[in-house]
């Protein structure tokens, strides 16, 4: 299922004129809720929905209520309040115990598709946008401001959102771009899990028998060029995070050198510290240099990579790696929510 906004829009775009559509957006909440303001869902006239606004308990009723948008061609605002026993939320069995306000908007050529075509094009070009939705329960008039790739905060696609009296605005970002240097067996679950998160995955490995398309069907891009050919790695200008796991000292060194000239904010490398010291020496880089003449790392290096989750299978290692990358992307501390691990 497409849950990230970029996936959502790409799915909708293919059938935008074949079906009737409604855009559902969380515009406010109080107390606990499954998704936060800015979360979106697309609903069509076949009774299908793409994306989630709750854990699955609200979606059927949202779909039912959205049908009125097709009859009136106007916005609707609906509300579910688990705090009130008389509210329909109790009948639906919502377990979060909070309030959520949702804006429903018909999507059609007559209202310029709510600017969603332009929004899709912008984020597919790796540009962040401010999306502004009118809150009056009348003919929908939404606006779009393209922010570019560097204007908005890097990751959290709904990091900035607010509901005013007349409009709701929030920042929408492209899906994170992850580059995996190394196309061995243990890289396969890393790529698969990242793709399931909605991330764009690129895999690079010049060795024959590695990084084959059949092994990485979810990868958006597979690079087979030598790591020493900088001209083949211009695409690293659009990468958010890099994981290095070739299990080859010389290849790791070349990949780490490439990472220094990428756009990545996160660079992690598999292996213990003593091995990494050898990789750094091979690359002519210095981990702790205070003098610029010592060729220090330009980007912080996560090594050993991952969170302490335990397990030694490739899937466990992949989960550990992506847990750390995900925490970095969301700017969270990766700690237990309940404190049970304290």
N, C-alpha and C positions, 0 to 999 in steps of 0.2 A: 504493500500500500504506500502511496506517495504521501508523506507527512510534512516534509520540508517544503517551504513555500515555492522554491524553484522547481521541485519535482511536481508539485501541485499544478503550477501554471503550465508546465510542459505537457502534462497529461490532459488538462482542460483544452489547451490550444488546438489539439488535433481534432477535437469534436465540437469546437465552439459554435459552429453554425448548424450542426446536425441535431443538437438537442437543446432543450431549455436548461438554463443554468441559474443558480443562486449562489452568491458568495456570502458565507457566514463568517463573521469576525467577532471575536471577543473584544468588547470595548471597555469593560470594567469588571472588577471583582472585589469582593470583600471576604475576608477570612480565607479558608482553604479552598483551592480549586485545582483541578487536574492540569489545565493549561492556563497561561497568563494572558493579559491583554495583548492583542496583536496576533494571536493564533488564528489561523484561517482554515476553512473547510469549503470545498466546492460540492454542490449538490446538483444532480441532473434529473431530467424528467423520466428517466428509466428507474428511478428509485435508488440510484447509486450515489455514494458519497466518497470523496477523496480527501484524506486528512482527518484529524480528530480534534474535537473541542473538549472532550471528556474521556473518561475511561471506557466509553461505549454505552453509557447509560442515557445520555441525552440525545444521541444522534437520531434515533428514530422519531422522536418528538420534534426535533429541529427540522427534520425533513418534512414532517406533516405540516408544520407551521409555515415553512418556506413556500409552499404551493400558493399561498395567497399573494406572494410577490408577483407570480406570473399572471394572476388575474388582474391586479391593480397596476403593475409595472412601477410600483413605488417601494421605498424602503420600509422596513418594519424593524422595531426594536422589541425583543422579547427578554424575559428575565426569569431565572430559576433561583429560588431562595430556599435552601435546605434548613434555614433557621426557623422558617415558619411552617407549622404543621399543616396549614390549609393550602400551602403551595403545592403545585403539581410535582415539584421536585421530590416530595415525600412519596408520592405514588410511584414515581419512577425509581425509587430506591437509591438515590444518589448518596454516596457515602462520604463525600468530602466535607459536608457541613458548612459550606459557605454560600455566597451569592455570586452569580455570574450574569452579566448583561451581554446580549449578543445582537449585533446588527445584521439584518438580512437584506441583501440587495440583489435585485434581478440583474442578470448580465446579458446584454444583447447588443446588436449593432446600433440600435436606436439610442443607447446611452454610451456609445463609443466603447463598449465592453469595459466600462469603469476604468479605463486606462490600463487594463491588465495586459493588453498586447504590448504596449510600450514598456510596462514594468518587466514583463518576461524578457523582452529583448535586452533591456539594460542589465538585468542580473545575469543573463546568459553571456553577456560581454564582461562579466566580472565587475560590474558597477553597483554600488550601493545606492539606495533610493529612499526618499521620504515619501510615504504614501499617505495622502490626506483624504479622509472619507467624510462626506457630509452626513450629519446625524438627523436632519429633519426627515420625518416620515412622509416624504414627497418624492418627486422624480429624482433619482440619484445623480449627483454631480461630484465625481471624485477628481482629485488632482494628483500630479506626480512631479516630484523634483528629483532630478538625477544628481547624486552627490559625488559620483566617481568612486575610485577604488581606495582613496586615501583620506577622504573627508570624514567618514563616519568611523566609530569604533570598529575594531577589526572583525570581531566574530559574532557575538550574540545577535541574531537577526532581529529580535524584538527588544533590544536593550533599551531603546529610548521610545517610550510611548506615553501618550497622555490623552485624556478625554476632556475636551472643553465643552462649552454649552452648545456650540454649533458644529463642531467637527472633532474627529479623532485622527491623530497622526502618529505614525510610527516608522521606524527605520527598518527596511527590509534588505537583507544582504544575500549575496550568492552563497551556495553551499560551499563549505570548506574544501580546499584542494589539497590532497595528500599525495606526496611522491614517495614511493618505496624504492630504494636502491637495493636490488637483490630480488631475484625471481625464483628462489628455491622453494622447497616444499613448505617451510615454515612461514613463508611470506603469503601463501595462499589464503590462510584464515584471516590474516591481517587485512588483505585486500577485500575479502568477502564481508567481514564485519564492518569495515569502513563504508563499503557500498550500501550495506543495510541501514547504516546511519544516514544515508542520503548524501554522503561526501562524494566528490569527484576523485577518483583514484588513478594515478599514473604509476606504471611500473617500469623500471629501467634496469637492464642487465645485458651486457654485450655477449655473454657466453652462449654458445649453441646448446640447446636442450633446456635452457632456463627462460623464464618469462614467456612461455608459449601462450598463445591466445586461448587454447583449449583449457589451460590451467587457470587463466585469469579472465573469465568471460565477463566479469563486471567492470573490468578496467576500462576507463574512457580512452586511455592512450598507453601504448607499450613502446618503449624506446630501446632499440637494439644497438645503437651507436656506441663507439668506444667512449668511456668516461673522459678520455683525454681530448676529445673533440668538442671544445666549448661551443662551437657554432651550432651544434645539434641540440643544445640545451637552453635555447632562448626561452622555452616554455616555463623554465623555473622562475621567470619574472612574475608568474601568476600563481605560485605555490604558497600555501599558508603553513604547511608543516611537512617535514621530511623525516623519514625513518630509514636508517642505513643498516642493512642486514645481509650483506653479501657473503659473509663468512670467509672472505678473502682479504688479507691485510692490505695488499696493494690496491684492490678495487675499493675497499672502504676508504683508504687514504684519498684516492681520486674523487670519490663521491663527497667526502667531507670538504675537499677543496672547492668542488662545485657548489656545495651548499653555502659557502661563504659569500658567494656572489648572487644568491637567490633572494627572493622576496620572503622566504620563510621566516616566521617569528619563532617557530619551534623546530629544533633539530635534535634528534635523538639517535643514538647508535647502540646496537646490541653488543654485548660483551663486557667482561670485567675491566676494571680500571687499568690493570697492568698491561692488558692487550691494547687498550685504547692509547696508552702512552706510546706503544710501538707504532700505532696508526698515525698518531700525531707527529712522531719523528719522521715517518715515511713521507707525510704530507708537508713537512717543513713548517708545522704550526706549533704554537706554544699555548698550553691551556691557561697558565696563570701569569703570562708576561705583563709586566708593568711598563716596559719600554716598547714603543711602537716598532723599533728596529728589530725586535725579536719575533716579528710576524705573529702576533697574537690572534686567537680566534675572534672573528668579527661578530659571531653569534654565540650565545650561551649554548653549551652542549649538555643535553640530558644523557648522562651515562654513569652507571648502568641505567638503561632505559626501563621505564615501567613503574607500576605501583606494586607493593608487596602483597600480592594476592595468593601466592602459593601455587603449586602445580608445576609440572614440567613438560606436559604435552604441548605441541605447537598451538593448539587452540587456547590453552591456558596462558601461554606466553603472549599470544596475540591479544587476548583480553587484557592482560596486564599493560601491554604497550598502549593499546587504544584507550584504556581507562585514563592513563596519564595524559595522552594527547587531548582527550575529550575534556578533562578537568582544566587543562591549560586553555583550550579554546573557550570554555565557558567561564574562565577565570575563577574557578572554585578550588577548594583546598584538597579535595579527594578524600576527606575524612568520613568516618561512619556518621550517618545522620542521627542514629539512635544513641551513639556512644557505646554500643555493646562491645566494641573492639578496644575500648580504652583500657 
